[in-house]
Amino acid sequence: MMNLSRLEGENTIHAKKSLTVMAGQQGEQQEKWNISRSSRSSVTRKKISLRFTVPIATCMLLVFTQLRFVPATRRTVFPLLFEQEQEQASQQSQSIQYENNNNKKEKKEMKRGKYAIAYIIGGCHWKTWNSMDSCVPYILNAIVTAHVLRTFHSSIDVVLKVRMASSSTETSFAELSPEIEEWLSKAGVILSYLPKVRKDNFGTISIELFRALEMLDYDRVLFMDSDSYPKCNIDSHFDLSFNGLVEENIGFAGSAAPITASALMVTPKSGAFHQVMDIIHRHRNNTSKSKTKLDPIQGWGHPIVNEVGDVVRNWDWFAVDVDQGIIYEWLMHEIKNFTLIKDNNYLTYQEVVVKPTSSNQSNHKNNTYQMISFLANKTSPLILACPGGDGTGITSLKGTIQGAINHFSGGGKPWGQGAMDVPEKLTNGTVHNETKFRELGGKERWRYWLSEANRTYSLNLPSRLSLTAKQPVGFAMNAQLLLSPNVEIPVPTGNRGL
């Protein structure tokens, strides 16, 4: 098994982006999954909300709180109330209290849109389910995400976009095994296939993250690295953007890049995917641009300047030749008005006009004005990071959505290497044990949620998965992968919103 990933670090550059790849042959290493099993039947998956708006629901709040980790039990004991709660929750807005820039508390009625989390994995291949490639752990991570969100009564969809390996011999799209597709279906994960490319490489898979812009069925989509998952209900964080308290597109600052490509919240719009790909095409079509080295001043199209137009930084960070350079150019010079989450704060960037001066004349063509994006204001967190709790029983502090996400970057994956033991069962019957859950580390909590998803949805996951170990040729992260005209650029899928 080989997992290609990058860890953002200050001194050592590790894997940042968990992009799964496939060798086309089995490896000798295997990973052992001891997953608790049960004969319990599959639970009907419904979108659950705890927004009580009728007197009887208010009276039952304590009972529902005790049963908040047992959606099946709640449906069984209070079926009529449960249906009424769902219907009312879908029709009414929410009210949240937050602090404005003047530190005055305000209340705002919050409308709720249709939201999704998108995962994208590539280089997948299969023959039988016990001959998996390294895509499998990331597929299981999507299942964990879906289960955590439903446990905490989220209405967010989980969409998994899969690009099969170019070496696979199936159709132009190819497909995962029926067993894997059944796991995803039972867990409520929406599966979508991306077109294969002629040759797999890091450049093409890295920019597939912008597929989130094609998901027109949704008001907001959060792309996350496939080794990340939300630890609680994060609907309210989407609401902040949907209701205009933060911008409609949200980037995340990284330690190895000014804007990381490990997460990105976008507002899908027709033509937006083309807009991003055009950044690459413009650079390639410019005969004066190098096809082997990115210009340290102009980068993917513009110099990095301050409000008066002076160059303040070179294009020299990690993965600047691929996704982490493209995302910077797109947000700063195409979108211009966006929110950047950094150090648990919201930084709002807005478009301004830079007038050419004698000191920055060389950065402007034909002595014209230049439109750039600069930091307009800084806002502290508006809501709790996990408004509905995270299963530990400890009240959450105020924070951005970043504080509600666990990211297993680099080699610190919960599936690790070799055997993976699922922690001791933390439930007494069907009631979640918050005290024991608090004692678990981050990796153990992921494994616990996987075992609960296996039990809840009757997935019947195998206790041992055989994974490939060899990395295919062309998937190593080399520089200038997107600069070369020989590297294939993704094309629109036409999936009508998904």
N, C-alpha and C positions, 0 to 999 in steps of 0.2 A: 504494500500500500504506500502511496505517496500523496501527501497533501501539500499543495503549493499554497503558501500563505505568507503574509508579511506582517510583522509586528512593528508598530511605530515605537521608536525609542529615541532617547536623547543622544546616547553615545553609541549604541549598537543598533543597526537597522536589522530588525527581524521581519517576520511576515506580517503584513498589514491586512491583506485581503485573502480570505479563505476561499480559494478557487480550486475546486476539485478537478483532478485530472485522472486519465485512465491510460494504462499501458497496453491494453489489448491482450494481456496474459496475466494469469494468476501469480501472486507472490507467495512466498513461503510463510510470511507472518500472518497470524490470525488474531482477531480480537474477540474476546469472550464476553458475551452479554448474558449476565444472570438476571433475567427479568421475571419478576413475580407474575404468576399467571393466575387466572381465576376463570371459573365457568360462567361468571356473571354475564348476562346478555348485554348487547350493545345499547348504549344510551342514546336516545333521540337527541340530536344536537339542536338546540334552539338558542337564540340570542337572548341573554338574560339581563335584566336590569333591576336595580334596587331603588328606583325612583318612585317611592310610594306617594300616591296622590289621592287615595280614598281613605276614609276613616278606618275601615277594617284592616287595610294593609298596614296602617300606622300601628294599630294595636298588636299586630303580629310581628313587629320589627324585631323584638328580642328573639323570637323563635327562629326567624329567618337568619338572624346574625349567627346563631349557634349552628345553623345548617348551611352556612354560606359556602362550605367546601363540598356540599353534597347536592348538586343540582338535580340528580335523579330522585333523591328523597323528597326534595321540595316539590317536584312535579307530581310525585305520587300522593303526598299528603294534602297538598293544596292545589289541585289541578285547575279549578275554575279561577281562583285568585291569580294563579300563575299566568293564565291566558289573558286575564284582564289587565294585569300589570304590564305585560308585554305590549299590548295594544296601546295603552295609555302612554307608555314610555316612548313609543315611536312617534307619537303625535305632539308631545309637549316639549318645550324648551327647558333648559336647565338654568339655574341661577348660581353663579359663583361669586365669591368675594375675593378681591385682589387689591393690592396696593398700587396706586398710580405713581408716576414719576415724582410727585410731590409728597410721597409717603402718606397720602390720604386713602383711607379704605373706601372702595367703591364696590357696588354690586352691578353685575351686568347679566342680562338674560342671554343665555348661550344657546344658539341653535346648533343642532348636530347634523353633520353631513354624512356621506357614505365614505368610509375609510378602509384602507387596506395596508397590510405589510407585505412587501414583495421581497422574495429571495430569488437569487439567480445563481445557478450552478451549471458548469459546463464540462465537457470531456467525458460524459457518462457513457457507459457501455455495460451490456449484460448478456448472459446466456441463460443461466438459471439463478434463482434467488440465493443459492448457497455458493455462487461464484460471483460475488459482488465486486464492484470497484469502490474507490474511495468516495464516491458520491453518497453512499449510503448513510454515513453519520450525519451529513448535512440534510438529507431527506428526513432523518429522525429528528433533527433539530427543528424543522418546520412543524413536525407533529407536536413536539414539546411546546412550541410557541402557540399553536392552536389550542392545546389543552390548557395552558396557563391562562390565556385570554378568556376562555369559556369559564374556567374555574372562578375567575374574578369578574364575571358578568360583563365582559366586553362585547361590543357589537362589531369589532374590527374583523374583516376578512383576512385570511392568510393565503397568499398566492405564491406558488412555487413555479418558477419558470426554468425549464430544463433544456439545455442544448446538448444533444448527444454527440459523442466523439466523431470526428471526421472519418476515423478509421472503421466505424461501425458499418455493417453491410446491409442494414435495413433500408427503409425508405429515406427520402431526403430529410425527413424529420427524425425518423426512428422513434422508439418508445422504450420506456422502462418496462420491467417485467410486470405481468398482471398482478403478482403478489404485492409488489411495491405500490402499484396504483391502487390496490384495494386498501392498503394501510392508509394512504393519503385520503381516500374517499371516506373511510370510516371516521377518521379524525376531523373531517370537515375542511381539509386543505384543498384549495382549488389548484389543479394542475394544468399548466400550459406549456406547450413545447415551442422552442425557438428553432429557426432554420439552422441546419448544420452549415459549417464553413468548409472550404476546400482543405484548409490546413489549420489545425488547432495551434494557437499561440496565446501568450499572455496578453498581448495588445488587444486582440479582438474580444476576448472574454472580459477584460477589465472594463471596457466601455459599454458592455451589455447592461450595466446598471441603469443606464438612461432609458431602458425599456419601460421603466416606471412612468415615463412621460406619455407613453402610448395608452395607458390604462384609463381611458376616457369614461368608463363606468363609475369612476370614483372621484370624489371631490379633493381628497388628499391621499397620497401614497407615500409611505415611508419605506425606502429601500434600506436594507441592513445587510451587512456581511452575513454569510450563511453560518457563521459560528457565533452569532449574537442572538439573544432572545429577550423579550420583555419579562420582567419578574413580577408584573402586576398589571392592573387595568391602566391603559395609557390613553383612553379615549379623550380625556379632558385636555391633554396636550395637543391633540389634533384640533380640538375645539378652539384653542387659542388662536391658531392660524386661520381656521375657517371663519371665525368671528372678527378677525382683523386686529386682535391684540398683539400679534406678531405678524411678520410678512407671510405671504402665501408660499414662498419657497424658503427652506431652512437648511443651511449648511452647518457643519460641525468642524470646529478647529481641531487640528491634530498636532502631535508633538514633533512629527517628522515632516509635516507639510502644513502650510497655512490653512488649508481646507482639506480635510481628509475625505477619501472616497469610501470609507467604511460605513457611512450612513448619509442619507440625504432625503429630506422630505420635500416633495414636489406637488404642484398643482398640475395634473395632466391637461395638456392642451393640444389641439390638432396642429401639427406642423412643428411642435417643440422638439421632437426627436430629430427631425431633419435639421433643425437649427444647430443642434449639438454636432451632428455629423459634418455639417458644413464647415465647422471650425477646422476639422482635419483636412477636408477637401481643399479649402482655401490655401492652407499651408502647402499642401502637396502641389497644387496647381501654380503656385508662385515660383517661377523659374529661378528667382534670386535666392530662394530659401534652400538651405542645406537639407538633404534627405538622409543625412547620417548624424547630424548634431543639431540640437535645438539652440537657437541664438540666445545667449544669456541675458540680453537686454529686451529684445522684442518677444521672446518666448513664443507662445501660440498666436501672437498677433499684436500684443500691446505691451509697452513697458510698464513696470510697477512703479507708480508715482504717488506722491502725496497731493494734498489739496492745491498746491501751487504748481504742480507739474514736474517736480524734481524727482528723478529716479531714486528710489529708496531701497530697492532690493533687486537682486538678479533672480532669474528663473533657474534655481539650482537645488531644489529640494528633492526628496526621495519620490520616485515614480512621476517626476515632472514630465517625462516623455510619454506617459500613458494617462491613466484616469485622473491622477491627482494634479496634472497640469491642465487637462481638458476641463475639469470641474471648476477650477479657479478662473479660467478664461470665460467660461459660460456664465458663472454667477457675477463676476466683476464687470464684464464688458458686454454681455448680451442681456442678462436679467437686470443688473445694476441695482435694483431695489430688492433686498433680501435680508433675512435675519441669519446671523451667525451665532451659534451657541459656543461659548468659550468660558472656561472657569466658572461654570454654573451661572452664567449670566447671558442675557439676550443682547447681542450687539446688532443694531439696525444700521444697515448700509443703504445709502440713497445716492441718486445720480446728481452730479454737479458738473458744471462747465469749467474747464481749466483753460485759462488764457495763456497763449504762448508768450514767454519772456525770453530775454537774452540768455538766461541760464539754462532754459529747457527747450530752446529753439530746435535743437536737433531731434527731439522726440516727437515733433509735430510735423506733419506733412503739409507743405504749401502754406505754412504760417497760419493754419486754421485752428479754431477752437476744438478742444477734445472733450468728449463726455466720459467721465469716469465715475466710479462708485467709491464713496468714502464713508467712514464711520460717522453717523449722525447722532446717535445716542446709545446709552447703555442702560439696561433695565435689569433689576434683580428678579429672581424667580417669582412668578405670579401665583402659583398653586403648589400644593404638596407634590413631591415627586411621585409618590404612590398614594393617591387620594383614598383608595379603598383598601389599603394594606397590601402586604406582600407575603402573607402567610406566616409571618413570625410573631404577630401579635403586638409588634412595636409600632407606635405611631410614626408615620413618615415625616421627615422635615421638608421644608419648601425646597423645590429644586426644579431643574429643567427635565425634559424627557431623557436627557443623557443619564440622569441619576436613576432612571427606571429600567435601564437596559444593562444586561450582563454581556460583556464581549470577551470571549475566550480567544484572544489574539495569540499569534505565534504558535509555540508548541504546547501551550497550556490548555489543551482541549479536554473536555470531560470524558471523551472516549479514549484519549491517550494512545498508548501502544500496548499491545498484548491484552491481557484479561481486564475486564471492567466489571467490578462487583456492584450490584445495585444495593444501596444502603438498607439496613433493617427496616421492615415495614413500620411506617409512622402513623398508621391509622388504627383506631380501635373500632372495629366494625367498619363504619363509613365516615367517621368523624375525624377530621384532620387534627393532628397533635401539634399545636404551635410551639410548645416548649421544645420538643425533640427536633422540630424543623429548624428552630433557631440555632441549634448546635451543629448543624451541617455546614460544611464549606460550600463554596460556589459550585464546584464540580459535582459534589454529592447531591446538591439540590436539583441540578439538571437531571441526574440519573433517577432521582426520586420522581420527578415529574414524568419522565419517560415510563417508569414502571407504572405510575398511576394512569397514564394514557393507554398503556397496554392493557391494563385491567378494565378501565372504563369503557373502552371502545372494542374490547375483545379482538385485539389485533393479532394475537397469537404469534408474536414476534419470535423468531428462532433464538435459541439460547446462545448460539455461536454463529458469527458471520465471518465468512472467508473473504478477505480483502486483498486486492492487488497491491504490490509494493513498488513496482517500477514506474518511473515517470516517463511519459511519452516524449519523443523527440519534438522539440519546438515549443514546449511549455515552460522552459526555463525563463526566468525573468531577465531578459537582456534589455539594454537601453535602446532607444530609438525604434521601438517596435511599431509605433504608429506613424513614424516619419516616412518609412519606406513605402513606395507605391505598391510593392509586392504583397503587403499585408492587407488582407481583406477587411473591409469596413462593413459592419452590420447594416442590413437594410430593413425598412419597416416590415412588420409582420402582417398587418391587416387583420389582427385578431378581434376587431370590433370592440375594443374597450378593455380586454383582458391582457 
